Amino acid sequence: MVQKLALAITIIGALNWGVVGLFSFDVVAQFADGHAQPFARFFYIVVGISGLISLGLLFDTLRENEVEHVAVAEPEEI
């Protein structure tokens, strides 16, 4: 549950940075009346922590892909 919430927050933060890159408009700074305001700084910190938590999802996926595949011999029909 925590990882899913962190992933959602990370995606929202990424969308904000996409808007900053495309249109030079920071949605969070607009709502907080500036990027240095406490609310904006808090949101940026939450997005950063969420990104770190989301790294766990990446490593879980990589770990699942490393599972060894064991060949199972089928019994011959008699």
N, CA, C and O atoms as CSV, one atom per row, in Angstrom:
chain,resi,resn,atom,element,x,y,z
A,1,MET,N,N,0.828,-1.196,0.000
A,1,MET,CA,C,0.000,0.000,0.000
A,1,MET,C,C,0.874,1.262,0.000
A,1,MET,O,O,0.613,2.210,-0.739
A,2,VAL,N,N,1.911,1.254,0.839
A,2,VAL,CA,C,2.803,2.417,0.927
A,2,VAL,C,C,3.539,2.613,-0.392
A,2,VAL,O,O,3.694,3.741,-0.860
A,3,GLN,N,N,3.996,1.509,-0.994
A,3,GLN,CA,C,4.721,1.626,-2.260
A,3,GLN,C,C,3.817,2.133,-3.377
A,3,GLN,O,O,4.268,2.895,-4.231
A,4,LYS,N,N,2.555,1.726,-3.386
A,4,LYS,CA,C,1.628,2.210,-4.411
A,4,LYS,C,C,1.361,3.701,-4.232
A,4,LYS,O,O,1.306,4.439,-5.215
A,5,LEU,N,N,1.195,4.152,-2.993
A,5,LEU,CA,C,1.003,5.574,-2.726
A,5,LEU,C,C,2.252,6.361,-3.119
A,5,LEU,O,O,2.154,7.432,-3.718
A,6,ALA,N,N,3.419,5.830,-2.780
A,6,ALA,CA,C,4.674,6.495,-3.143
A,6,ALA,C,C,4.824,6.578,-4.647
A,6,ALA,O,O,5.284,7.595,-5.166
A,7,LEU,N,N,4.443,5.523,-5.359
A,7,LEU,CA,C,4.528,5.542,-6.817
A,7,LEU,C,C,3.587,6.590,-7.396
A,7,LEU,O,O,3.958,7.302,-8.329
A,8,ALA,N,N,2.381,6.693,-6.860
A,8,ALA,CA,C,1.425,7.704,-7.336
A,8,ALA,C,C,1.970,9.114,-7.114
A,8,ALA,O,O,1.874,9.963,-8.000
A,9,ILE,N,N,2.538,9.365,-5.942
A,9,ILE,CA,C,3.103,10.687,-5.656
A,9,ILE,C,C,4.290,10.967,-6.570
A,9,ILE,O,O,4.464,12.095,-7.031
A,10,THR,N,N,5.100,9.960,-6.831
A,10,THR,CA,C,6.242,10.126,-7.729
A,10,THR,C,C,5.771,10.476,-9.135
A,10,THR,O,O,6.365,11.330,-9.793
A,11,ILE,N,N,4.719,9.831,-9.593
A,11,ILE,CA,C,4.184,10.119,-10.925
A,11,ILE,C,C,3.645,11.545,-10.983
A,11,ILE,O,O,3.856,12.247,-11.971
A,12,ILE,N,N,2.949,11.979,-9.928
A,12,ILE,CA,C,2.447,13.356,-9.890
A,12,ILE,C,C,3.619,14.345,-9.935
A,12,ILE,O,O,3.561,15.350,-10.644
A,13,GLY,N,N,4.681,14.054,-9.176
A,13,GLY,CA,C,5.863,14.915,-9.205
A,13,GLY,C,C,6.523,14.932,-10.576
A,13,GLY,O,O,6.988,15.976,-11.034
A,14,ALA,N,N,6.563,13.778,-11.229
A,14,ALA,CA,C,7.146,13.713,-12.569
A,14,ALA,C,C,6.316,14.521,-13.570
A,14,ALA,O,O,6.865,15.193,-14.444
A,15,LEU,N,N,5.001,14.449,-13.434
A,15,LEU,CA,C,4.138,15.248,-14.314
A,15,LEU,C,C,4.363,16.739,-14.088
A,15,LEU,O,O,4.373,17.518,-15.041
A,16,ASN,N,N,4.544,17.139,-12.829
A,16,ASN,CA,C,4.843,18.539,-12.541
A,16,ASN,C,C,6.141,18.964,-13.222
A,16,ASN,O,O,6.209,20.044,-13.808
A,17,TRP,N,N,7.170,18.121,-13.146
A,17,TRP,CA,C,8.441,18.465,-13.789
A,17,TRP,C,C,8.317,18.458,-15.309
A,17,TRP,O,O,9.011,19.210,-15.993
A,18,GLY,N,N,7.438,17.613,-15.837
A,18,GLY,CA,C,7.176,17.646,-17.273
A,18,GLY,C,C,6.566,18.975,-17.698
A,18,GLY,O,O,6.927,19.529,-18.736
A,19,VAL,N,N,5.643,19.480,-16.893
A,19,VAL,CA,C,5.026,20.781,-17.175
A,19,VAL,C,C,6.070,21.889,-17.058
A,19,VAL,O,O,6.077,22.829,-17.853
A,20,VAL,N,N,6.954,21.774,-16.061
A,20,VAL,CA,C,8.026,22.770,-15.917
A,20,VAL,C,C,8.920,22.757,-17.160
A,20,VAL,O,O,9.283,23.812,-17.679
A,21,GLY,N,N,9.269,21.567,-17.629
A,21,GLY,CA,C,10.141,21.470,-18.794
A,21,GLY,C,C,9.484,21.962,-20.071
A,21,GLY,O,O,10.127,22.625,-20.885
A,22,LEU,N,N,8.217,21.645,-20.253
A,22,LEU,CA,C,7.536,22.025,-21.495
A,22,LEU,C,C,7.089,23.481,-21.521
A,22,LEU,O,O,7.217,24.163,-22.538
A,23,PHE,N,N,6.561,23.951,-20.391
A,23,PHE,CA,C,5.918,25.264,-20.379
A,23,PHE,C,C,6.539,26.262,-19.403
A,23,PHE,O,O,6.043,27.381,-19.272
A,24,SER,N,N,7.606,25.879,-18.725
A,24,SER,CA,C,8.242,26.730,-17.710
A,24,SER,C,C,7.222,27.202,-16.674
A,24,SER,O,O,7.231,28.363,-16.266
A,25,PHE,N,N,6.343,26.289,-16.253
A,25,PHE,CA,C,5.304,26.606,-15.277
A,25,PHE,C,C,5.312,25.538,-14.198
A,25,PHE,O,O,5.064,24.366,-14.484
A,26,ASP,N,N,5.590,25.924,-12.971
A,26,ASP,CA,C,5.634,24.998,-11.842
A,26,ASP,C,C,4.287,25.036,-11.123
A,26,ASP,O,O,3.955,26.014,-10.454
A,27,VAL,N,N,3.524,23.967,-11.271
A,27,VAL,CA,C,2.186,23.910,-10.681
A,27,VAL,C,C,2.251,24.014,-9.158
A,27,VAL,O,O,1.456,24.735,-8.556
A,28,VAL,N,N,3.177,23.310,-8.538
A,28,VAL,CA,C,3.298,23.341,-7.077
A,28,VAL,C,C,3.639,24.753,-6.606
A,28,VAL,O,O,3.032,25.247,-5.655
A,29,ALA,N,N,4.584,25.398,-7.245
A,29,ALA,CA,C,4.964,26.758,-6.860
A,29,ALA,C,C,3.798,27.722,-7.048
A,29,ALA,O,O,3.638,28.661,-6.268
A,30,GLN,N,N,2.990,27.499,-8.069
A,30,GLN,CA,C,1.835,28.362,-8.305
A,30,GLN,C,C,0.834,28.250,-7.146
A,30,GLN,O,O,0.324,29.261,-6.665
A,31,PHE,N,N,0.558,27.026,-6.705
A,31,PHE,CA,C,-0.381,26.833,-5.597
A,31,PHE,C,C,0.189,27.326,-4.275
A,31,PHE,O,O,-0.564,27.752,-3.398
A,32,ALA,N,N,1.506,27.276,-4.119
A,32,ALA,CA,C,2.131,27.646,-2.848
A,32,ALA,C,C,2.615,29.088,-2.828
A,32,ALA,O,O,3.210,29.519,-1.841
A,33,ASP,N,N,2.374,29.840,-3.890
A,33,ASP,CA,C,2.842,31.229,-4.005
A,33,ASP,C,C,4.362,31.327,-3.989
A,33,ASP,O,O,4.922,32.250,-3.399
A,34,GLY,N,N,5.026,30.375,-4.635
A,34,GLY,CA,C,6.477,30.413,-4.760
A,34,GLY,C,C,7.109,29.084,-4.415
A,34,GLY,O,O,6.594,28.338,-3.582
A,35,HIS,N,N,8.229,28.788,-5.059
A,35,HIS,CA,C,8.880,27.492,-4.849
A,35,HIS,C,C,9.617,27.403,-3.519
A,35,HIS,O,O,9.957,26.303,-3.084
A,36,ALA,N,N,9.870,28.522,-2.869
A,36,ALA,CA,C,10.592,28.503,-1.596
A,36,ALA,C,C,9.652,28.518,-0.391
A,36,ALA,O,O,10.110,28.506,0.751
A,37,GLN,N,N,8.369,28.543,-0.633
A,37,GLN,CA,C,7.392,28.549,0.456
A,37,GLN,C,C,7.382,27.191,1.157
A,37,GLN,O,O,7.692,26.174,0.537
A,38,PRO,N,N,7.032,27.167,2.428
A,38,PRO,CA,C,7.056,25.901,3.186
A,38,PRO,C,C,6.221,24.784,2.557
A,38,PRO,O,O,6.661,23.634,2.541
A,39,PHE,N,N,5.026,25.094,2.036
A,39,PHE,CA,C,4.199,24.046,1.439
A,39,PHE,C,C,4.881,23.452,0.214
A,39,PHE,O,O,4.888,22.232,0.047
A,40,ALA,N,N,5.447,24.282,-0.638
A,40,ALA,CA,C,6.129,23.793,-1.841
A,40,ALA,C,C,7.338,22.948,-1.451
A,40,ALA,O,O,7.555,21.874,-2.013
A,41,ARG,N,N,8.113,23.424,-0.502
A,41,ARG,CA,C,9.282,22.658,-0.058
A,41,ARG,C,C,8.856,21.316,0.533
A,41,ARG,O,O,9.499,20.296,0.286
A,42,PHE,N,N,7.769,21.313,1.316
A,42,PHE,CA,C,7.248,20.072,1.884
A,42,PHE,C,C,6.846,19.110,0.770
A,42,PHE,O,O,7.174,17.925,0.826
A,43,PHE,N,N,6.141,19.613,-0.238
A,43,PHE,CA,C,5.715,18.748,-1.344
A,43,PHE,C,C,6.918,18.185,-2.092
A,43,PHE,O,O,6.930,17.004,-2.436
A,44,TYR,N,N,7.930,19.015,-2.347
A,44,TYR,CA,C,9.130,18.533,-3.033
A,44,TYR,C,C,9.827,17.450,-2.214
A,44,TYR,O,O,10.328,16.476,-2.777
A,45,ILE,N,N,9.865,17.607,-0.902
A,45,ILE,CA,C,10.482,16.594,-0.029
A,45,ILE,C,C,9.685,15.296,-0.082
A,45,ILE,O,O,10.267,14.214,-0.158
A,46,VAL,N,N,8.353,15.397,-0.042
A,46,VAL,CA,C,7.502,14.202,-0.107
A,46,VAL,C,C,7.700,13.476,-1.435
A,46,VAL,O,O,7.756,12.247,-1.465
A,47,VAL,N,N,7.806,14.221,-2.525
A,47,VAL,CA,C,8.036,13.603,-3.839
A,47,VAL,C,C,9.400,12.910,-3.858
A,47,VAL,O,O,9.526,11.809,-4.394
A,48,GLY,N,N,10.409,13.537,-3.284
A,48,GLY,CA,C,11.740,12.922,-3.233
A,48,GLY,C,C,11.758,11.641,-2.421
A,48,GLY,O,O,12.354,10.649,-2.841
A,49,ILE,N,N,11.118,11.650,-1.270
A,49,ILE,CA,C,11.041,10.445,-0.441
A,49,ILE,C,C,10.247,9.360,-1.163
A,49,ILE,O,O,10.605,8.184,-1.108
A,50,SER,N,N,9.170,9.755,-1.839
A,50,SER,CA,C,8.370,8.796,-2.601
A,50,SER,C,C,9.192,8.171,-3.717
A,50,SER,O,O,9.051,6.982,-4.006
A,51,GLY,N,N,10.043,8.963,-4.339
A,51,GLY,CA,C,10.923,8.417,-5.378
A,51,GLY,C,C,11.875,7.378,-4.809
A,51,GLY,O,O,12.123,6.353,-5.443
A,52,LEU,N,N,12.409,7.629,-3.626
A,52,LEU,CA,C,13.296,6.656,-2.994
A,52,LEU,C,C,12.557,5.372,-2.645
A,52,LEU,O,O,13.088,4.275,-2.819
A,53,ILE,N,N,11.324,5.512,-2.153
A,53,ILE,CA,C,10.530,4.324,-1.840
A,53,ILE,C,C,10.210,3.551,-3.119
A,53,ILE,O,O,10.201,2.320,-3.119
A,54,SER,N,N,9.950,4.270,-4.200
A,54,SER,CA,C,9.617,3.623,-5.471
A,54,SER,C,C,10.795,2.852,-6.055
A,54,SER,O,O,10.602,1.946,-6.865
A,55,LEU,N,N,12.013,3.203,-5.651
A,55,LEU,CA,C,13.172,2.427,-6.093
A,55,LEU,C,C,13.058,0.974,-5.652
A,55,LEU,O,O,13.537,0.072,-6.339
A,56,GLY,N,N,12.429,0.752,-4.516
A,56,GLY,CA,C,12.207,-0.604,-4.035
A,56,GLY,C,C,11.390,-1.423,-5.018
A,56,GLY,O,O,11.639,-2.618,-5.183
A,57,LEU,N,N,10.419,-0.801,-5.671
A,57,LEU,CA,C,9.618,-1.501,-6.685
A,57,LEU,C,C,10.493,-1.945,-7.846
A,57,LEU,O,O,10.321,-3.048,-8.365
A,58,LEU,N,N,11.419,-1.105,-8.252
A,58,LEU,CA,C,12.319,-1.445,-9.352
A,58,LEU,C,C,13.158,-2.662,-8.997
A,58,LEU,O,O,13.292,-3.584,-9.801
A,59,PHE,N,N,13.722,-2.666,-7.798
A,59,PHE,CA,C,14.580,-3.776,-7.407
A,59,PHE,C,C,13.788,-5.053,-7.161
A,59,PHE,O,O,14.301,-6.147,-7.395
A,60,ASP,N,N,12.541,-4.936,-6.690
A,60,ASP,CA,C,11.687,-6.119,-6.548
A,60,ASP,C,C,11.427,-6.757,-7.898
A,60,ASP,O,O,11.459,-7.981,-8.028
A,61,THR,N,N,11.170,-5.934,-8.905
A,61,THR,CA,C,10.919,-6.444,-10.258
A,61,THR,C,C,12.163,-7.107,-10.820
A,61,THR,O,O,12.071,-8.166,-11.441
A,62,LEU,N,N,13.323,-6.504,-10.612
A,62,LEU,CA,C,14.567,-7.099,-11.097
A,62,LEU,C,C,14.837,-8.426,-10.407
A,62,LEU,O,O,15.293,-9.378,-11.041
A,63,ARG,N,N,14.557,-8.492,-9.117
A,63,ARG,CA,C,14.774,-9.716,-8.356
A,63,ARG,C,C,13.846,-10.830,-8.843
A,63,ARG,O,O,14.261,-11.986,-8.912
A,64,GLU,N,N,12.610,-10.503,-9.177
A,64,GLU,CA,C,11.667,-11.504,-9.678
A,64,GLU,C,C,12.118,-12.069,-11.018
A,64,GLU,O,O,11.886,-13.245,-11.299
A,65,ASN,N,N,12.756,-11.254,-11.845
A,65,ASN,CA,C,13.212,-11.701,-13.161
A,65,ASN,C,C,14.449,-12.581,-13.082
A,65,ASN,O,O,14.776,-13.264,-14.053
A,66,GLU,N,N,15.141,-12.582,-11.955
A,66,GLU,CA,C,16.349,-13.380,-11.805
A,66,GLU,C,C,16.086,-14.792,-11.306
A,66,GLU,O,O,17.027,-15.553,-11.081
A,67,VAL,N,N,14.830,-15.150,-11.131
A,67,VAL,CA,C,14.491,-16.489,-10.644
A,67,VAL,C,C,14.963,-17.511,-11.667
A,67,VAL,O,O,14.717,-17.376,-12.865
A,68,GLU,N,N,15.643,-18.530,-11.172
A,68,GLU,CA,C,16.156,-19.554,-12.078
A,68,GLU,C,C,15.008,-20.393,-12.617
A,68,GLU,O,O,14.079,-20.759,-11.896
A,69,HIS,N,N,15.103,-20.684,-13.901
A,69,HIS,CA,C,14.108,-21.532,-14.532
A,69,HIS,C,C,14.612,-22.963,-14.503
A,69,HIS,O,O,15.664,-23.272,-15.062
A,70,VAL,N,N,13.868,-23.821,-13.861
A,70,VAL,CA,C,14.256,-25.218,-13.722
A,70,VAL,C,C,13.442,-26.035,-14.703
A,70,VAL,O,O,12.215,-25.947,-14.730
A,71,ALA,N,N,14.130,-26.831,-15.509
A,71,ALA,CA,C,13.439,-27.685,-16.464
A,71,ALA,C,C,12.902,-28.909,-15.739
A,71,ALA,O,O,13.616,-29.554,-14.971
A,72,VAL,N,N,11.668,-29.211,-15.985
A,72,VAL,CA,C,11.027,-30.370,-15.378
A,72,VAL,C,C,10.785,-31.392,-16.469
A,72,VAL,O,O,10.153,-31.100,-17.485
A,73,ALA,N,N,11.290,-32.581,-16.249
A,73,ALA,CA,C,11.125,-33.657,-17.232
A,73,ALA,C,C,9.713,-34.230,-17.091
A,73,ALA,O,O,9.246,-34.518,-15.989
A,74,GLU,N,N,9.064,-34.384,-18.215
A,74,GLU,CA,C,7.742,-34.985,-18.227
A,74,GLU,C,C,7.880,-36.495,-18.215
A,74,GLU,O,O,8.746,-37.041,-18.900
A,75,PRO,N,N,7.055,-37.169,-17.461
A,75,PRO,CA,C,7.136,-38.627,-17.463
A,75,PRO,C,C,6.710,-39.180,-18.840
A,75,PRO,O,O,5.767,-38.692,-19.464
A,76,GLU,N,N,7.413,-40.176,-19.268
A,76,GLU,CA,C,7.092,-40.780,-20.564
A,76,GLU,C,C,5.827,-41.630,-20.444
A,76,GLU,O,O,5.563,-42.245,-19.411
A,77,GLU,N,N,5.076,-41.643,-21.502
A,77,GLU,CA,C,3.872,-42.462,-21.499
A,77,GLU,C,C,4.272,-43.921,-21.711
A,77,GLU,O,O,5.136,-44.217,-22.537
A,78,ILE,N,N,3.651,-44.819,-20.973
A,78,ILE,CA,C,3.976,-46.251,-21.082
A,78,ILE,C,C,2.944,-46.940,-21.925
A,78,ILE,O,O,3.031,-48.149,-22.142
